[in-house]
C-alpha cells in the first residue's frame, strides 16, 4: 500500500528532500518502529515485517494527505495515541474512511489522531466519482459553444472543491444539484453551462485545495479574458513533472503569453494556436492540453500521453462524446 501510493506535497527548502522525496514517508514510519528503507530516498521501498510499532506525535513539515494517511494507517497497529499535526489543511478522505470502518478519529484543521491498536469493522463502501478527473469534463463544458453538461455522483469533499471555487471566480456557471452522501463522503451532480471566462488572481487559500487541478486552470486561463495569476503553488514543481515549467512551455508552444514565476505563473488569455506540446508523461498535463485543444485555431499534438489510460480510463472516448476530436496519432 505504502509503496504504491503517490506522495505529493509541497517541498520544504531542504534540498535533500527534493532529491529524496520518499524519505518524507519513510522517516515517520521508522520513528514508529517500522523497518522501511528507500533507494537513495526514492521508490521502490523495502518494508520488513515483524517490528512492533509504537504511537508517535508527528509534526509534518507540510500539509499532505498522503503523509498524514500513512502515519494514521500505521497508527492502527501501534499501541497508544498517534497524532499528526500539519501546517495547513490537507485532504481528509482517510479520516472519514476510518470512521466508516468503526475507528474513532479525532480530527480538526491541521490535526488528526487515533488510538491503537484499533479494530476495523467491515462494511459496504460506495466510492464517489473523482472530482480531479471530473474537473477536465467541467473545463471542457465551460469552453463549449452551447449545451448543458451534467456530471453525476461526484465527490464534493470540502478539502477537494477549490477547483469549483476557482472556476466560478473565473465566471464559470457550475451548479451543485442532487446533493447526497456516499458513506462519509458528500456527493452531488455538477451541472455546467458554457460561459465566458475572465482572468483572476487566484486566492492563496484556494491553491492547496486545487493543487492537482491547477494544470487545467492554466489551460482555461489561456482562454479567459485578461491575465490569470497563480501564486503560492511551488508544489507543482515536484509532482509527476515540474508542472509549472511544463505547462508554461506547452502554452507558449501554442502561442499563449505566459510569465513564469518560481511559485506559479501569469497567464495572459487570448488566442490559442495549433502546435505540439510535450506532456513529459504527466497525465494531468496531457488532459489539460486535450481540453485546451478544443479552442485552438489549428491541430494540437500532445506527446507522451500513455499515462492518461492509468489515471482516467476512457478519457478519449468520453471527451469525444462531448464533441472534442481526439485521436491517437500512432493509430492513424
N, C-alpha and C positions, 0 to 999 in steps of 0.2 A: 504493500500500500504506500509506504513512505517513498520508496524508490521510484514508484510510478507517478507520484504526484508532481504537478508543475508548481514550483515555488516562485512566486513573483511578488516582490515588494520593493519599496524604494530603498536603494542602496545608500548606506551612510558614506561619509567621507573617507572611511578606512579603505585604502587602496587594496589591502589584502583581501577584503570581502568581495571586491569586484572580480578578482581572479579566482576566488574560491566560494562561489555562491552557495553550494550545498552545505558549507560549514554552518550556515545560519540555522539549518535544521538539525545537523548532527551535533552541534555544540550543546544545546539544551537537553537533547536526549542523553548524551554522555553524562551531563550533570545529574540526570535522574538515575544513572547507573547502567544505562544501556551500552552495549558494545557495538558502536557504529563507526565505521571508517569510510572515508571517501577516497577517490582517486585524485589526489592533489586538490582537494576541495570541490571536486565535481563528481557527477554520476559516472559509472554505477556505484551504488553504495553497497557495502557488505555489512550485514546485520547478523550478529551471533546471538542465538537464544541462550536460555539458562541463566540469565543475570537478573537478580531481583531488582525491581525498580523502587525508588523512593520519591515521595512527593517533593516538589520544589516550589519556590516563589520566583517566577521568571519575569524579568522586565525586558521586553523585546525592544531593540533599538528602533524598530519601525512598526507601523501598523500593518499587519499581514495576517489575513485569514488563514493562510497556509501554515505559517509558523505556529500560530495560536492553535490550530486544529491538531497539529502533530503532537504538541505538548499535552493538550487535553485528552487526546486519544491514548497517549501513553499513561496519563494520569488515571485512566480507568483501571489500570493494573498495578498502580503504585499504592503503597499504604500511606494514608494521610491526605491532607488537603493540598491540591495542586492549584496554583493561582498564576494567571498570566496577566500582566499589565502592558498596555500599549500606549503610545503617544497620541493616538487618534482612533477614529472609527475604522473597523475592518468588517468584512462580511461575517455574518453570524449564522450561516447555514448549519455549522456543526453543533452549535449550542442548541438550536431548535431541534435538530435531528436526535441528539442525545436525550433531550427531554421527552421526545416522542417514544423513545425506547426505554423510558422509565428511569432515567438518570436525573437526579436533582442537580441543576446547574445554576450557579449564581452568575448573573450577567448584568453589565451596565456599560456605559460609554468608556471604552478603553480598559475594560476589566472583565474577566471570566474566571470561574473557579468551580471545581468539583472535588468530592471526597471519594477516594478509592480505598480498597478495591470495590468496584461497583458491579452490580448485577444488571445485565441488559435483558430486556423483555422483548421478544419478537413481536412484530406487528405488520400489518399491511401498509405499504408506503406508496403513495402516488407522487411521482416526480413531476413538478411543473415544467412547462416549456421554458427554455433558457433565454433570458432577456438579452444576453450578449449576442446570441445567434439571431434572435428576433429583431435586434436593432438594425441589421442590414436590410431586412424586409421593410421595416419602418422608414429607413432612409430612402430606399427606392420609391416607396409610396409617397413620401414628401416631394420627391422630384418628378413624379408622374405628371402627365399633361391633364389627366382627368380621372374620375372614378374614385371609389372608396374601397380601401383595403382594411380588412379586419383580421388580426392575428389572435387566435383563440388560446385560452388557458395558459397564459404566460405568467411566470413568477414575477411578482412585483414587490419582493422583499425590499424594505426601505433602504437597506445598505447597497442596493443594486440600481436604484432608479435615477441616479444622477443623469444618465443619458436622456431620460424623458424630460427632465427639468431643463437641460441644456437645449434640446431641440425646441422646446416651447419658447425659450428665451429668443431663439433664432426665428421664431414665427411659425413653427410647425403647428399644425392643427391635429393634435392627438387626444382622443377621448378615452378614458378608462371606463369600461362598462362591464356589467355582469360580474362584479367582484364576488369572490368566494374564497375558499381555503382548500389547500391540498395538505392535509395534516397540519403541521405547524407553520406552513408557508402560505402567505396570501397570494392569490392568483386572480387574473382578470383577463378580459378580452381588450385588445388595444385597437381602436378604430382610427384610421388615418385618412384625412382628406388633403389632397395636394395644396400647397401654399407657397408663396414666395418667401424665401429665406433672407434674413438680414444678418450682417456681421455683428458680433457681440464680443465683449470682453468676458470670458468665462469666469464666473466667481470661483475664488480659490477653494471654497468649501465643497464645490461640486466635483472638483478634479479627482480626488480619491474615490468618489462614488461612481465614476465613469471611466476609470483608468483604462479598462480593456476596450472601451468603445471609442476612445479618442481618435484612433485612425479613421474611423467613419466620420467623426466630427470634422477632422481635417478635410476629408473628401467633400463633405457637404458644404463646408465653408468656402470651397473653391467655386461653388455655385451661388453663394449668397451675395447680396448687395452690400459692399463695404468690407472693411477688414474685420477678421476674427482673431482675437488674441488668446492664445493658450499659454499659460504660465504655471509654474509650480508642478510641472509634470516630468521632472528629470527621471522618474522611474521608467518612463517609456524607453529610455536608452538602454535598459537592461532586461528587456523582455526576450521573446524568441529572436528578435533582431533589435537593433537600435531603431526604434520606431519613429523617432523624430527625424533622424537622418534619412531613413528610407522613404518616409512619406514626403519629406521636403524634396528629395531627389526625384521621386516619381511625379510630384505635382509640377515641378519645374520642367520635366520632360514633356509634360502636356501643355506647356505654355502658361502655367499659373505663376503669378508673382508671389514668392514666399520669402519672408525674412526669418532665417533660422536663429534660434536662441538656445542657450545652454539648457534651459528647462522648458522649452516649448517652441512656439513659432507664431508669427503673424502671417495669416493667410489673407491675401487680397483677392476677394471674389471677382469673377469676370468670366470671360470666355474660356472654354476648355477645348484644347485641340486634340487631334489624334496623336498617337505616338506609341513608344514602347517603354514600359516601366518594369523594373525588376523587384519582385516582392521579397527576394532573398529567402524564399521558403517560408515566409511568415504568413500564416493563414488569414489573420485579420487584415494585414496589408493587402493581400490579394483580393479579398472580398470587398474591401473598401474601394479599391480601384475598379472592381467589376461594377459596383453601384455607380460610381462616377462616370464610367464609360458610357452609360446611357444618356449622358448630357454632352458628350464630346462631339465635336464637329466632324471627326473622322474616326477611323478604326483605331482601337486601342489594343495593343498586345501586352499581356501581363505574363511575365516569365516566372517559372518555378512555382507552380500553383498546386503541386501534388498534395500538400498538407490540408487543403480545403476538404478533401474527402474524409479525413480523420476528424476534423473539427465539426463539419456541417455536411454530413452525407446528403446527397440530393440537392445541394445548393444550386447547381447549374440548372437542373430541371425546374426547380421551384421558381427561380428568378425568370427563366424563360416563360413560365406560365403567367408571370406578371407583365410580360411584354418586353423584357430585355432580350437581346440576341447574343447569347454567349455560346461559344462552342470551343471544343478542344482543338487547337491548331494542329496537333500531331495526328488527330484522327481525320483531318481533312474536312 
